[in-house]
């Protein structure tokens, strides 16, 4: 069977499974909708947390980013894995002991203020919508290639699927769906990695194949890749181009941003006891490590195979996968020197914007692009970072069922996280604003309807951002982490470990941290303020992806200064802080 038939079978089967689970586990109360009834087992919650955490950025984009960035891409591995450890050990058990439904719920009660709750809701919406844009973009990338449809149509299909099981099932349906999605995505990631590791190095364990010699040679994979890249004019794969300062700030932003992500934190409210929260965090770390330790190997395999399969080859002789991704609008070739061969070199193919094709074909049969071509370099190839994991099995000539399996895994990763984020958006509106602040006497049935309506609106907005994303998946997600680092993390951390922190300090810190980080991202990443910029314009040489760390530091400083000049929290609030930190004062 061809790839498309296999894709229809495997993706269709997994979608039927997700929808069936959503129907079986549909929420019938607000507690089931928000926190799955609070009775999920640690093992199931660990798998659901891993699926929620390993988004399209982890499955699709991270290996692609490492493949093209080499050493510089390691910030994502270090930041995301280190951040999860920080969240699991430092915050999650205490938040579970506090016993609320959402992060704004914690901040509103801990800081005894509706204003603090409002600010937390605004922060949650900014973080969640930025993050979900990357997930919907990932859905569109997969569908555009394997179902041979426009990337926008792919986003619409993904919206429909997420709408069904997120709105119907709530957290209960999402949790059990994410258990199934974890099984799909990890199997889909590991199978091609094992196949390709055997092909290239003879070692069936990708993590070991990453450092092994190539089959039939005494040259290691990394040495071979370094040689290929330097020969073509690229920086060696194992060398970095980012400054040490920027590497540090990006890693820190990803770490503390992880510890402030509301859709991950809420997962620890779904278990029965604090002990279960700790256990599920440990399980999730193991499940996450399987993919994260494999991603560098997948990246190196993909870059090696890509360079050897297309560079200096005639376009007419390129394999079928090249034309397929070209038709999907995620790969392009422009014959700058007229020799009919693909010159893959450093530099951009075109000056600005995403690839856009005309209806005509070039002299070699290639799709003709309408973008302005950058003639300042000799590079003739454009490759979207997000396709590398998906294209890897095709480049390596693996069986068609493996190629389709990877498509199903990419969709599972994107949809699982998108559902979790949409629930955060829904609960922030229905529970934290409508129920807690506007209509405290609202019936449970009415609140549940409002939650579902909010989720429906959120799906539509998420779809818009998926169709019009500011960058590739991992970069969009990195911005969400920066926003979480600059807004949520200090308020949560100080709310647990510093009982003197009051509402005035927390609110001021969140507002200032979020505002300055948003400004920096809109100015230096999106170009919405003051027009396009370059890396030479960055403050202190810190990229927008790393500026969340600066926002976090400013948040802490503002919070402490304002707290010092304003009254201490009420005694009963300080007693609550003591209770959640000291074992035994509150029953599990």
N, C-alpha and C positions, 0 to 999 in steps of 0.2 A: 504493500500500500504506500501511497505517496505521503508526504509530510502533512498536507492539509487534511487528508482523511484521518490520519492518526491524531492530528490536533483536535478535530471535531469529536473523535471518540473519547480521548483522554480528558480534554477540557470539559466536554459535555458531561462525562461521568462525574468529575469532581464538582461541577456546578450543581448537578442533581443531588449529590451528597450534601453539599452545603445547604441547599434549600430544604432538603428533607430534614436535616438536623434543626434548622430554624423553625420549621413547622412543629416538630416534636417537642422542642424546648421553648416554645413561645412564652413570653412573659405575661403573667396575669396580675401582677401587682407592681407598685413602684419599686419595692425592694428588689424584686426579681429584675426589673428593667434597669435599675441603676447599678446594683452590685450582685446580681445573679442569686439573690436570696441569702448571700453570705455563707453558703454551705459547700463551696467547691473544694474538692480534695487537693492537697498540696501538689501531687503529681500532675493532675489535670491542670491546675492553675499554673504550674511551672511550664508545661507545654504551651498553654494559651499565652502566657507572658512572653515566652520566646517567640511565638508567632507574631504577637503584637509588636514586639521589639524589633524583630528582623523584617523590616519593611522592604519596599521596592528598592530603597537606597542600599540596604544590606545585600539583597539577593541580586539585583540587576546592576546597580550603579557602582557599588564599592569596588568590586573586582575590575570593572571597566576603568574606574578612576585610577586604581593602582596600576593597571596595565599601561596607561598613558602617562601617569605621573611618576611611576617607580617609587623611589624612596620617599618623595613628598607625600604620596598617598598613604603612607603609614600613619599619618596623624589620625585618620579615620579609624583605623584598627585600634590604636592606643586610646583615643578619646572615647570611643563608644564602649569598648570592653571595660576600660577603667571606670567609666561613668556608671556602668551598671553595677559594678562592685560597690562603688560609693553609695548608690541608691539602696542596694540590698542591705548593706551593713549599717549605714548611718541614718537612714531616714525611714525606710519602709516599716520596720516593726513598730516604731513610735507612732507613725501615722495610723497604722492599724489599731493600735491601742486607744488612740483618740476616738475612733469609731464613727467617723462621718462618711458621707457618700462621695464627696468630691473634694478636690483641692480648694476651690473657693469656699466650700463649707468649712474646712479646717481654718482657713485664714479669717473668714468672717467671725467664727466663734472664738478663735484664739485671740484675735485682736478686737473682740467685742465691738464690732463696728459694721454697719451696713455699707459704709463708704469703702471700707477695706474689702468687703465682699464684692462690691461693684468693680473695684480696680482689679481684683483677682479674676473676675469673669472676663473683663476686657483683655487681660493678659492671656487667659486661656483661649479666647477666641483668636487672638493674633497668632499665638503659637500653633494652635490646631489647624487653622486655615492655611497657614504657610506650609505646615507639614503635609497636610492632606493633598495639597497641590502636587507635590512630588509623587504621591501614591497614584493619583489619577493619571498623571503623565506616564507612569510606569505601565498602567493598564493599557493606555492607548498605544504605547510602543509595542507591547506584545500582540495585541489584536491587529495592529496595522500590518504586521509582517505575516503572522501565521493564519489569520483569517482573510488576508488579502483585502483589507478595507482601509479607508482613510483613518489616520490616527485620531481624528475627532470622533468618528463613528465608534472607534474602539473605546473612547472615554464614555460615550453615551451608553454602550453596552455595560461597561463596568458600573456606571451609576445605577442602572436598573437592578443589577445583582445585589449591590451593597444596600440599596434602598429596601429591597425585599427582606433580607435577613437581619439588617440592623434595626429597621423600623418595627418589624414584627416581633423579633426575639429579644431586643434589648440586650443587656449585658449577659443574660442567661443564654440566649441563642448565640450571641457572639462568642462566648467562652467555649462552648462545645464545638462550634464551627471552627474556632481557632485551633483546637486540639487536632481536628482533622487536617486543617491547613498546614500545621507544623509538620505532620507526617508527610504530606505531599511535597512541601517545599524542601525539606531536608533530603528526602529521597531524590528529588529532581536535581538538587545541587550536587549531591555526592556521586551519583551514578556516572555522569559524564566526566567528572573530575577523576574518578578512578580509571575509567577507560583511557583518558588522555594521558594520565600519569604512566600507565602501562605502555602506551604507544611510544612516549618520548623517552622514558627513563627505565622502563621495565619494572618499576616499583609500584605495587598496587595501592600504596598509602600515599595520597597526594602530598601530605605534610612532609613526608620523607623524600618523595620524588622532587620536591622543590629544591632540595639541596644535593640531589644526586647527579651522577654523570649521565649524559645522553646515551641511548642504546648504541653499542658498537664503537664508542669513543671513550677517551679519557678526559673529555671536556665537560665540565659541569653545566647544567642548564643556565645558571646565572652568568657564568663566564661567556657562554655562547650568546646570550641575550645582550650583555654589555658590548660584545664585539660587533654584533649586528647593528646596534644603535649608533655606536661611535663611527662605524664605517659609513653610515648614511648621514652623519652630521648631527645626530641627536646627542643629548647629554647621556652618559652611561646610566643604565637602568638603576644601578645601586648607588648613584650619586644624587644629591638633591640640589634644587635651585632656590628653594625658599630659605629665608634667613632663619637662624636659630630662634630669634625672638618671635617671628610669626608662627613657626612650628609650635613653640610653647603656648602661645596665646590661642591658637586653633585647638590644640589638644585639650587645654584647660576649659575652653568654651564648650567643647563637645562633652567633656566629663561632667561639669557642673550642670550643663544643660540637660543631660540625661537624668540627673537627680531632680530636675524640676519639671519633667514632662508629665502633664496631668493624665494622659491616657495610659501611661505605664504605672504611675502611682496608684491609680484607681484599682488596678488589678489586685493589689494587696488588701483591698477592702472586701474582696469576694470570698475569703476563707473564714473559717470559724474562729480561730484563735491566733494570738500573736505568734505562738510556736509554729503554727501552720504557715504564717507569712514568711518566717525565716526559712522553713523547709522548702516552700515553693520558690523562694529566691535562689536557694542552692540548686534545686532541680533546673530552674531556668538558666542559670549560669552554665551548667553542664551542656544543656541543649544548645545554647547560643554558641558555646566554644567550638562545637562541631563544625559549624559553618565558618566562624571567624578565623579559625586556624587553617581552614582550607582555602579561603579567599585569596591569600597571596600566591598560592600555587596556581590557582585557576587564572589569576591575572598574568603570571609569567608564561603559562602554557599558551594563553590566548594571544599575547603580544608576539611570542616566537612564531606561532603558526601563521599569524596574520602577515608578518613581515616576509616570511619565506614563501607564502602562497601568492602574494599579489605584487610585490615590489619588482619593478623592471620587467613585468610580464605584459604581453600584448593584451589589450582590453578584450579583443575577440576571443582570447583563450582563457579568460577568467572563468572560474567554476560557476555553477548555477546560483549558489548562494549570493554571489556578488550582485547579480542582476535583481534578485529577489529583494534584497535590502535597499537597492537603488530605487526600485519601484515603490518601496514603502516610504521613501523620502528621508531615509536615515543614513544614506551613504551616497557620495557623489564623486565623479571624476571629470576633470577638465583638462583636456590635452593642450597644455600651454605651449609645448615645443613642437607639436605636430608630428611626433614620431609614432603615435598609436600605442605607446607603452605607458604604464602607470609608474609615475615617479613619486614615491612616498618619501618625503623629506621634511625637515622642520619648517614650520610656518603655516599660516592659514591659507586655505584654498580661496576664500573670498573675504572681502573686507569687513562685512558686517551682516548680522542677521542669520537666521536659520536657512537651510537650503530650500530653494524654490525652483521648480522645474517648469520648463515650457512644454508644449505638446510635441515639439520636434525632436529628431534624433540627430546626433553628430555624425561625422565621417566614419567613425568606427562602430556606430550603432548605439552609442551611449546616450543617456538622457541629457538633454541640454539644460543647463542651469541658467536661471535668469538673474541670479545675484551678481553684484559687481565683483569681478575677479581681482584678487590681490596679486599684482604682478611684481611685487617687491621680493618674492621668493620663488623657488622652483617646485614647491610642493603642489601636486596635482590631485591629491586625495582628501576628501572630507569623510570622517567617520564619527558618528554620534557615540559618545562615551557609553550610553545606556544600552548599546546593542551587543557589547562584547560577550557577556555571559550567554545571551541567547544565540549569538552567531557561532560561539565556540564549538559546539558539537558539529555544526555544518562544515566549518572550516577544517575540522579534524576528520571529516567523512565518517561520522558515527551513524549507526542505524537511524532510520526515520522515526522510530518510536521513541528513541532517546531525545531527539530534537523536539518532538511534541511534548514529552514529559517535562522538559525544561520550560516550555511555554506555560504549562499548567502550574509549575512551581513558581514562576514569576508572577502569575496572576494570584496565586494563593498568598504570596508575600505582600503584594500590594493591597489586596482586598482585606486581608486580616487587619492590617494597620489602619486602613481607611475606615473600617467599621468601628474600631476603637476610638479613633479621633472624632468621628461623627457622634458617637455616644457622649463624649466629653462636651461637645458643642451643644447637643440636645439637653443634657442634664444641667449645664451652666445656665441655660435659659429657663427651662421648666422648673427646676428645683431651687437653684440659687437666686434667681430673680423673681419669678412668678410666685412660687410657693413661700420662700423664706422672707421676701421683702414686700411683695405687693398684696398677695391674698393668702395669708397664713391659714385661713379656714377652708381653703380649697379642698374639695374631696379628692380621694386617691384616684378615682376613676377619671376625673377631669384633669388631674395632673398628668396621668398616663397619656391621655389624648394630646395634651399640650406637648409632652415630651416627644411623641411620635410625629406631630406636626413640625416641631422644631428640627427633628432629624431629617424630615423630608425637605425642608427648605435648605438645610445644611448640605444635603446631597447635591442640590442644584448649584449652590454657590461653589462647592468643591469641584463640580464638573467644569464650571467656568474657568477656575484657576488651573485645572488640569489641561484645558485646551489652550490657555494662555499663560504658561509657566514662565518665570523669569530666567530659568536656566535648566541644566540637566538635573536629574533626580537628586543625586547626592548633594549637589550645591544648594538646591532649594531646601533640602532637609537640614543642611548645616546652618542655614539662616534661622530655621525654627529652633534649633538647639541654642543658638546665640541669644534669641529672644527669651527662651526659657531661663537661661543662665542669668540674664540681666534683670529679670523680673521676679520669677518664682523662687529660685533657689535661696537667696538671702532671707526672704520672708519665712520660708519653711524652716530653714536651718536655725535662724534666731528664734523662731516660734517654739522650737523644741528645746534648744540648749541655752537660751538666755531669757530668763523669766522677767528681767527688767525691761525687755523690749516692749514698747507700747504701740498703740494704734497709729499715733502721729508719725513715729519713726518708720514703721513698716510701710505705711501708705506713701510717705514722701520718697522712700527708697525705691519702691516699685515704680512709681510714676516717673521719677527721674531716670532710673536705669532703663526702663522700657523706651522712654522718649528719646534719649540720646542714642541708643542702639538702633532704633527705627530710623532716626535721621541719618545715621552713618550708612546703614544699608541702602536707604533710598538714594543717598547722594553718591556713594562709591560703588555700589553693586548694580542698582537698577537705573541710575542716571536720571531719576525723576526730579531731582533738585539740582539745578545748575548745569545740566547737560552731561555728556560723557566725560569720564575721567580715566586716568591710568594709575598703575601701581605707584608711580612717582608721587601721586597726590595723597596717598594714604597717610593718616596720622601715625607718626612714630614707626612707619613701615609695617603697620598691622593691617591685614586684609579684612574685608567685611566678615568673612567666616570666623575670624578670631576676635572680632571686636566685642562679642558678647562677654568676654572675660573683663574687658575694660568697663563695660556697663555694669557687670556684677560688682567690681571693686567700688565703682562710684555709688552703687546702690548701698553697699555696706557702710561706706563713709557717711552718706547722707542720713541713713537710718540711725547710726550711732550719734551723730551730731544733733539731729532733731530730738532723739530720745533723751539726750542729756539735758536739754532745755525744756522738756515737757514732763508732766506728771507721770509717775509710775503706774503700771496697770493695777486694777483692783486686786485685792488680796485673794479673792476666789479664783481669778484667772491665774495668778502666780501659783496657787495651790494645784490647779489642773496641770500646769507645766511640770511641777514636781511629781505629780502622780504618773504622768505618761512616761517619765524617765526612770522612775524607780520601780523595779519589779516587785509585785506583791501588793501594791497599794490599790490597784484596780484589777478585778478578776478578768482572766482571759475570756 
